[in-house]
Amino acid sequence: MLPTGPVLPSLPKHRMQRVVEKIFDIDIDKAYAELEGKLWIDNALTPQAIRAALNTCEKYALLAHQLYVAAKDQSDAYARDADPVIGAMRKQATEALARDKAGGRTAKQVTEEDVRLKMASLFPDEYREIFGRKDRLKHAVTYLERHSDLWKNRTFSLTSLNNK
């Protein structure tokens, strides 16, 4: 079968492939469940409790950052996957607005906001789903970044307490 679109050169390989795959080889649900609620030290801050918490804290800090990076990757992947759908919605919205302008139903210059509103009115369910999911993913990534920062700060705090 002949290619239907433009022919592209092969993508170059990179030497980091195995490392990248290992970083993203994470069970997101399991990692989140393991981290949730572990930031707090419930027992007295004795030297033994501090050392015990410090022993696991760096592991959890790395896991929290890995979770954040994986969530960011998933958010970016969803945005890339949604782009063709958004593009099709945008094209149809732009064409509808051009027809309105050509038919004399509007004389104003079409703005980006006009296109966005037309997309929402032509495809209300799809628009709500795509942009709602993008927003939720963005907020989840922000939350997980903060969670990662908290673990990093916890490691610094415990190290400081341990060295006193």
C-alpha positions, 0 to 999 in steps of 0.5 A, spaced: 500 500 500 502 506 498 503 512 503 497 517 503 501 522 507 507 526 507 513 521 508 517 522 514 525 520 515 526 515 521 526 518 528 533 517 531 534 512 536 537 515 543 541 512 548 537 513 554 531 509 552 532 503 557 533 509 562 527 512 560 523 506 560 525 504 567 523 511 569 516 510 566 515 503 568 511 505 574 504 502 577 501 509 578 495 507 582 500 503 587 505 508 588 500 513 589 497 508 595 504 507 597 505 514 598 498 517 601 498 518 608 506 517 609 508 524 610 506 524 617 511 521 623 506 519 628 510 517 634 515 521 638 521 525 634 526 520 638 533 519 634 531 512 633 524 515 630 528 520 626 533 515 623 527 510 621 523 515 618 529 518 614 531 511 612 525 510 608 524 518 606 529 518 600 525 512 597 519 515 598 521 522 595 524 518 589 517 515 588 513 521 589 518 524 584 517 518 579 509 519 580 509 526 578 514 525 572 509 519 570 503 523 571 506 529 567 507 524 561 500 522 561 497 529 561 502 531 555 500 524 552 493 525 553 494 532 550 497 530 544 492 524 543 486 530 543 489 534 538 487 531 532 480 531 535 480 538 537 483 540 530 477 537 527 472 541 532 476 547 530 476 546 523 468 545 523 467 551 528 471 555 523 468 553 517 461 554 520 463 561 522 466 563 515 459 561 513 456 565 518 460 571 515 459 570 508 452 569 509 452 576 512 449 573 519 455 577 522 460 582 520 465 582 525 472 579 525 472 572 527 476 571 534 479 565 537 474 566 542 469 566 537 472 559 535 472 556 542 465 558 543 463 555 536 466 549 538 463 548 545 456 549 541 457 545 536 460 539 540 458 540 547 459 533 550 466 532 546 468 539 548 466 538 556 470 531 556 476 533 552 477 540 556 475 538 563 479 532 562 485 536 560 484 541 566 483 535 571 490 532 569 493 539 569 491 540 576 493 533 578 500 534 576 500 540 580 498 536 586 503 531 585 508 536 584 507 539 590 507 532 593 514 530 591 516 537 593 513 535 600 517 529 600 523 532 598 522 537 604 521 532 609 528 528 607 531 535 608 528 536 615 529 529 617 536 529 615 537 536 619 534 533 625 538 527 624 545 531 624 543 535 631 
